[in-house]
């Protein structure tokens, strides 16, 4: 059956092959999109999850712990690449990424079912971590299978274009996750969303996974792998051939340090760090950030396909290296402009624009104490609004003392932007998304073209997932730590300190890529 399938495919006209490739792309992309949706829901709700699964007495530590848990899912992805890549090169592409879809879907659903820290204590973050690790393992096997599957169906002169549709699924997954979150927030009250509504996006994923599973179940094996299997040319030990053979291992390292590493940090800077920066550093209202990010992503997503198509014309290397270079030079000016766009000192407070209220609630564990919230709203003439809450632990004798001084209040600030500033920030994030599309649009075709059919799934998955999972996945936590350290140290531009990580990693990758990568695209039909 496998050999017959390959012969039928080879005898098709170009129009028939184009029709077939669209059905392959649809099936592969839908599953991959859902898996990215599952993965991004956690990152998009990191600020909320920090209050649910971690101790609430230190908000900064809780947020960093949430980011670390998020990063753990990325760090484990290379192990998923090895495990599922090996299966994909031995058993086949289709069945392997059918399994990864189910693991991802059920893990995401279960995260939405875990009781909070106040209910089950430290078991909450432990269970979340376990499910995040399962998500990471599944995603480690998913992308390589989808990219390889589509590439092995593609016509040689259109491989960059066809595989770039798989590349859109990552951003589309983030976009859809933001839309689902926004709809849930708008449907429920703020109290309902904070209490249980944040779980809804996790639960919805199980319905999406069910649809994708039945679509993928009817897919056929890729023609190149089917041919290799029918001829007995598949690998019995893909791990040994990929990493034990010096010649192949050299290309694995080159794929990682000359392309995937830089692509990973640029991707997560433009999509995740930008969102975290707007929320945590600039203190912009979280719902407004979701709208802002969704708009920029919607505008930028078609460029994945454009740069994939362009890579078929001028080569993968030129586009990816240009994207890295421009990002390295532009990041600090862009983020400086983002931060300074909300310049409160230059604004004028509206007439009767300041409102202050005070509210007391009972302390959760000390019956005689209360938590007093001092709420202040400041409206400016240009439409900007700042809401600031200062929460103080209050006993019968007054403010609770610590080391002879009143406890520091817990302060939270939310800025609602005026229309002009909001669109300016959409534009600045959109520019970063363009950098993402330049490095990410061509990379699937680039990676599959580096390795032979018998070890392709394994060989291309590992550098991709180390580049994205380790170097990219650690970016939110590392950058947040650098920003916090810079602020504590009193640096004038503390808000830009987090950018040294993606700039440094991308610069190293750029140098290696410029020196060692080939300009010409390869032929994968070996």
PEHU-V337417 format. One record per residue. N is the residue number from 1. SS is DSSP state (H for helix, E for strand, - for the rest). Layout:
# PEHU-V337417
n,ss
N,SS
N,SS
This chain:
# PEHU-V337417
n,ss
1,-
2,H
3,H
4,H
5,H
6,H
7,H
8,H
9,H
10,H
11,-
12,-
13,-
14,H
15,H
16,H
17,H
18,H
19,H
20,H
21,H
22,H
23,H
24,H
25,H
26,H
27,H
28,H
29,H
30,H
31,H
32,H
33,H
34,H
35,H
36,H
37,H
38,H
39,H
40,H
41,H
42,H
43,H
44,H
45,-
46,H
47,H
48,H
49,H
50,H
51,H
52,H
53,H
54,-
55,-
56,-
57,-
58,-
59,H
60,H
61,H
62,H
63,H
64,H
65,H
66,H
67,H
68,H
69,H
70,H
71,H
72,H
73,H
74,H
75,H
76,-
77,H
78,H
79,H
80,H
81,H
82,H
83,H
84,H
85,H
86,H
87,H
88,H
89,H
90,H
91,-
92,-
93,H
94,H
95,H
96,H
97,H
98,H
99,H
100,H
101,H
102,H
103,H
104,H
105,H
106,H
107,H
108,H
109,H
110,H
111,H
112,-
113,-
114,-
115,-
116,-
117,H
118,H
119,H
120,H
121,-
122,-
123,H
124,H
125,H
126,H
127,H
128,H
129,H
130,H
131,H
132,H
133,H
134,H
135,H
136,H
137,H
138,H
139,H
140,H
141,H
142,H
143,H
144,H
145,H
146,H
147,H
148,H
149,H
150,H
151,H
152,H
153,H
154,-
155,-
156,H
157,H
158,H
159,H
160,H
161,H
162,H
163,H
164,H
165,H
166,H
167,H
168,H
169,H
170,H
171,H
172,H
173,H
174,H
175,H
176,H
177,H
178,H
179,H
180,H
181,H
182,H
183,H
184,H
185,H
186,H
187,H
188,-
189,-
190,H
191,H
192,H
193,H
194,H
195,H
196,-
197,H
198,H
199,H
200,H
201,H
202,H
203,H
204,H
205,H
206,H
207,H
208,H
209,H
210,H
211,H
212,H
213,H
214,H
215,H
216,H
217,H
218,-
219,-
220,-
221,-
222,-
223,H
224,H
225,H
226,H
227,H
228,H
229,H
230,H
231,-
232,-
233,-
234,-
235,-
236,-
237,-
238,H
239,H
240,H
241,H
242,H
243,H
244,-
245,-
246,H
247,H
248,H
249,H
250,H
251,H
252,H
253,H
254,H
255,H
256,H
257,H
258,H
259,H
260,H
261,H
262,H
263,H
264,H
265,H
266,H
267,H
268,H
269,H
270,H
271,H
272,H
273,H
274,H
275,H
276,H
277,H
278,H
279,H
280,H
281,H
282,-
283,-
284,E
285,-
286,H
287,H
288,H
289,H
290,H
291,H
292,H
293,H
294,H
295,H
296,H
297,H
298,H
299,H
300,H
301,-
302,H
303,H
304,H
305,H
306,H
307,H
308,H
309,H
310,H
311,H
312,H
313,H
314,H
315,-
316,H
317,H
318,H
319,H
320,H
321,H
322,H
323,H
324,H
325,H
326,H
327,H
328,H
329,H
330,H
331,H
332,H
333,H
334,H
335,H
336,H
337,H
338,H
339,H
340,H
341,-
342,-
343,-
344,H
345,H
346,H
347,-
348,-
349,E
350,E
351,E
352,E
353,E
354,E
355,E
356,E
357,E
358,E
359,E
360,E
361,E
362,E
363,-
364,-
365,-
366,-
367,-
368,-
369,-
370,E
371,E
372,E
373,E
374,E
375,E
376,E
377,E
378,E
379,E
380,E
381,-
382,-
383,-
384,-
385,E
386,E
387,E
388,E
389,E
390,E
391,E
392,E
393,E
394,E
395,E
396,-
397,-
398,E
399,E
400,-
401,E
402,E
403,-
404,-
405,E
406,E
407,-
408,-
409,-
410,E
411,E
412,E
413,E
414,E
415,E
416,E
417,-
418,-
419,H
420,H
421,H
422,H
423,H
424,H
425,H
426,H
427,H
428,H
429,H
430,H
431,H
432,H
433,H
434,H
435,H
436,H
437,H
438,H
439,H
440,H
441,-
442,-
443,H
444,H
445,H
446,H
447,H
448,H
449,-
450,-
451,-
452,-
453,H
454,H
455,H
456,H
457,H
458,H
459,H
460,H
461,H
462,H
463,H
464,H
465,H
466,H
467,H
468,H
469,H
470,H
471,H
472,H
473,-
474,-
475,H
476,H
477,H
478,H
479,H
480,H
481,H
482,H
483,H
484,H
485,H
486,H
487,H
488,H
489,-
490,-
491,-
492,-
493,-
494,H
495,H
496,H
497,-
498,-
499,H
500,H
501,H
502,H
503,H
504,H
505,H
506,H
507,H
508,H
509,H
510,H
511,H
512,H
513,H
514,H
515,H
516,H
517,-
518,-
519,-
520,-
521,-
522,-
523,-
524,-
525,-
526,-
